Amino acid sequence: MLRSILLLIVLGLLSACNREQPLPQQKVTVMSEVTIEQMGGFVGAGSPGGHVRMRGRVAWSALSEADRAAIDRLFTAKTPVNANLYYRLTRQRDGRTETVDALPEQVPRALAASVQTTLE
């Protein structure tokens, strides 16, 4: 009985193989984290020569589906920001670094809450 089951498994695996058509390759997008940096504001965080940095990082897997979708929309739109206070989001996608600026009300709360102030 065991021998016949093994034979059926092997035959099933062999029948699934088709030498004429390779298996389609799926494109996998890997994003490990999103970096957020607060720019401008009262203390001028992120300004060249400045010593105040307001940064945060959140793992992509820690974000909810809604937050991921909101971040994807920001990177897709790439709307220019003309404001004194804004956030700069950076992510790695398909081996490339992408950066986009966003207004505070556009950034998901989970991402904005990760920002910490440091002096350099």
N, C-alpha and C positions, 0 to 999 in steps of 0.2 A: 504494500500500500504506500509506504513512504517513498519507495523507489518510483512509483508511478506519479506521485505528486511532484517529486523533484524533476522528473522528465517533462511533465506538463509546464512547470515553471520555466525550465530551460527553453522549451519550444515557444512559450509565450514571449520570452525575452528576445529570442531570435526572430520571431515574426514581427516584432516591433521595430527591428532594425531594417532600414531601407538604405542600401548603399548608393542609390541614385540621387536621393534628396537628403542633404544634410539637415540636421535639426535647426530650426530658426533660432538665432541668437537673440536673446532679450536684452535690451539696453537697460542697464541697472544704474540708477542715479543714487549716489551715496553722498549724504550730507551728515556730517558728524555733529556740528554745532553752529550756532549763530552768535556772532559777537556784536555787541551793541555799545556805542560810545555816545555820550551826551556831548553835544557841541554848543558853544555859545552860552547864553544865560548870564546871570548876574556876575559870576566869577570868571567868565570867559573860559570855561573848561574846553580843553582840546585845542586851544589856540597855539600857534607856533611860538615856541619860546616860553610857553606857560608851564607851570609846575603842577597844576591841578588836573587830574585825569579822572573821568567818571566813566568807568567801563564795567561791562558784565558779559558773561557767557552762559548760554543755555544749550544743553544737548538737544539735538533735533528730536530725539526719541522722547524727551521729557515734555515736549509741547503737545497740546491737544490738537486734534484734527482742525478745529476752527482756527486756532492760532497759526498752524502751518499754512492753511489756506490764505489767511490774512497776510502773512509774510510773503507767500508766493505772489499774491496780487501786487504788493509793493514792488517786488523785483521785476515783475512783468510791466507795470505802468511806468516806472522810472520817472515819475513826475518831479520836475525841478522844485526845490524848496527855497523860498525866500523868507526866512524868519530868523529872529535873534536866537531862539532856542529850538533845536531840532536834534534828532538822533541819526547816527550813521550806523547802518546795519551791514555786516560783512558775513559772507558765507562761502564755503568751498562747494562747487558743484561741477561734476564731470571734469575734475582736475583744474578748474579755473576758479579764480577768486572773483566774486561779484560783490559790488558795494552799491548801496542806495541810501539816499537821505530821506527821512520821513518826519512829519510833524508828530509831536507827542501824542495827539489823539488818534493817530493812525497805528501806533505801535501796540501790540497786545500787552496786556498787563503783566503776564508772566515774564515777558522779556524785559519790560521796563523795570520790574521789581528786582531784577538781578544786578542792576547798576550799583556799583560801590565807588566811593570817592577815595582817591589816593593822592598823596603828594610825592612828586618825583624830583 
